[in-house]
Amino acid sequence: QVHVVESGGGLVQAGGSLRLSCATSLSSFRIKAMNWYRQAPGKQRELVAIISSGDSTNYADSVKDRFTISRDTAKNTVYLQMNSLKPEDTAVYYCNVADGYTNSNYWGPGTQVTVSS
């Protein structure tokens, strides 16, 4: 069974920063990509940032120039550095791990990020 666990969420004032972490038990050679999604109350889950096994990154327009995704291959961990946070960034943030061998996707339970105005 593959485990995915997020951490680092919390309450922060607008303009502040948080760093989310996501660790997975999936073997690094199987990881095709590690991604961050978020879901705000009453809204659909949306893709926030992607990092591939080749370290290519992509971001939602709403977070470009504010969020940075990175990974530590040795630790099978991906990070999301979030700066200049806005109230509209408030959501549950989910980590998604894409398995390049089975084409499966594994999800963590999510971590709450709340940005107060």
C-alpha positions in Angstrom: 0.0 0.0 0.0 1.3 3.4 -1.0 1.2 6.1 1.7 1.0 9.8 1.0 1.1 12.3 3.9 0.9 16.1 3.8 2.0 18.4 6.6 2.7 22.1 7.2 -0.8 23.6 6.9 -2.1 26.1 9.3 -3.5 29.6 9.9 -1.6 32.6 8.5 -2.4 36.2 7.9 -2.6 37.6 4.4 0.8 38.4 3.0 2.4 35.6 5.1 4.1 32.4 4.1 3.7 28.7 4.7 5.6 25.6 3.4 3.8 22.4 2.8 5.5 19.0 2.7 4.3 15.8 1.2 6.1 12.5 1.8 5.3 9.2 -0.1 6.3 5.6 0.4 6.2 5.0 -3.4 9.7 4.1 -4.6 11.4 7.1 -6.3 12.0 5.2 -9.6 8.2 4.8 -10.0 7.3 8.4 -9.4 6.2 10.1 -12.6 5.2 13.4 -10.9 4.2 14.8 -7.6 1.5 17.4 -7.6 -0.3 19.8 -5.3 -4.1 20.3 -5.6 -6.4 22.4 -3.5 -10.1 22.4 -2.8 -11.9 25.4 -1.3 -15.3 25.1 0.3 -18.0 24.7 -2.3 -15.5 24.6 -5.2 -14.0 21.9 -7.3 -10.5 20.5 -6.6 -8.0 22.4 -8.7 -4.4 21.8 -9.7 -2.0 24.2 -8.1 1.5 23.0 -9.1 3.2 20.0 -10.8 6.8 18.7 -10.6 7.8 15.9 -12.8 10.5 13.2 -12.3 12.6 15.4 -14.6 12.1 18.4 -12.4 9.8 20.2 -14.9 7.4 22.4 -13.1 4.1 24.1 -13.9 1.8 26.3 -11.9 -1.8 27.5 -12.0 -2.0 31.1 -13.1 -3.4 32.1 -9.7 -0.3 31.1 -7.9 2.5 31.9 -10.4 5.3 34.0 -8.9 4.0 33.3 -5.4 4.3 29.6 -5.0 7.3 27.3 -5.6 7.2 23.6 -5.9 10.3 21.6 -5.3 11.3 18.0 -4.3 13.9 16.0 -2.5 14.4 12.8 -4.4 16.3 11.1 -1.6 13.4 11.7 0.8 10.6 11.1 -1.8 9.2 14.4 -0.6 7.7 17.3 -2.4 7.4 20.8 -1.0 5.2 23.8 -1.8 6.6 27.1 -0.6 3.7 29.6 -0.5 4.5 33.3 -0.2 2.3 36.4 -0.3 -0.7 34.3 0.7 -4.2 35.7 0.0 -7.5 34.8 1.6 -8.5 33.2 -1.6 -5.7 30.7 -1.1 -7.7 29.2 1.8 -8.4 25.6 1.0 -7.5 22.0 1.8 -4.3 21.2 0.0 -3.8 17.7 -1.3 -0.7 15.9 -2.5 -1.0 13.6 -5.5 1.6 11.1 -6.6 1.5 9.7 -10.1 2.9 6.2 -10.5 4.6 5.9 -13.9 4.6 2.1 -13.7 1.0 1.4 -12.9 -0.5 4.7 -14.0 -2.2 4.9 -10.6 -2.6 8.1 -8.6 -2.3 8.2 -4.9 -3.7 10.9 -2.7 -2.9 12.2 0.8 -5.6 13.1 3.3 -5.0 16.8 2.8 -3.8 19.7 5.0 -5.9 22.8 5.8 -4.5 26.2 4.9 -6.4 29.2 6.2 -5.4 32.7 5.3 -7.0 35.5 7.3 -7.5 39.0 5.9 
